[in-house]
Amino acid sequence: MVPTAPPTPGSDETTPLAIVASGAGRYADPWHPYPETSAAIAEILRGAGWRVEVIEDADRALAALGDAALLVVNAGDPWRGEDAARGADPAADAGLTAAVERGIGVIATHSGLSSLRDYPLWRRAIGGEWVAGASWHPEIGATTLRSVDGAHGIVPGDLEVFDERYADLEVDDGVRVLAVHDVDGVSHPAVWTSEGGGTRAVASSLGHDARSYASDGHRTLLVRAARWAARLDD
């Protein structure tokens, strides 16, 4: 069953709700303009018929999932730096656990692959992560993502995007890689799906800044990923 949010004034109760957990507080960093990229994500999803709520601070977002159909994590690494606070917020932990158990759809964008480190369920759900000291990226710039599994439908063809390419991510064996990018002749997973954590998840290394979301291909990918993760077409 597709999860939907309770009705709000002026909205259709059947319209799915997406929560965007945006980087703020311990989930912010000096490199990623989270207000800008979260606004872009919200604009794209609203244009595709979603109700969207952007919540700054990922812990608050997890605690407020309610009956949302989709969680998009666009936030940074909370363990960055030796003085970083660690520990799961009980309300957030309960919110994420309940949402996954009922089958909420999940999308991790760009640095979302290094986020929510206090919540092991997140890592299991998305099927991979940025590994500190091992993962890296070349200079940001124009690049081509190659579709390697067009049959899935989320990434039916190659797409052009201006973005920061993550390399040497840890990716679980059970995921389905949909697109890759090449660095010095080596292919690296860029977009994949996972269904091993109790929910449908799409992990995308795209989304460093607003230039990435200006790509028609990336916008289409995000819309299709949201529908698949939330099971709107089932």
Secondary structure, DSSP 8 states (H G I E B T S, - for coil): --------TTS-TTS-EEEEEE--GGG--SS--HHHHHHHHHHHHHHTT-EEEEEESHHHHHHT-TT-SEEEEE---TT-STT------HHHHHHHHHHHHHT-EEEEEGGGGG--TT-HHHHHHHTEE--TTT-B----EEEEEEES-TTSSSS-S-EEEEE---BS-EE-TTSEEEEEEEETTEEEEEEEEE-SSSS-EEEE---SSHHHHT-HHHHHHHHHHHHHHTTTT-
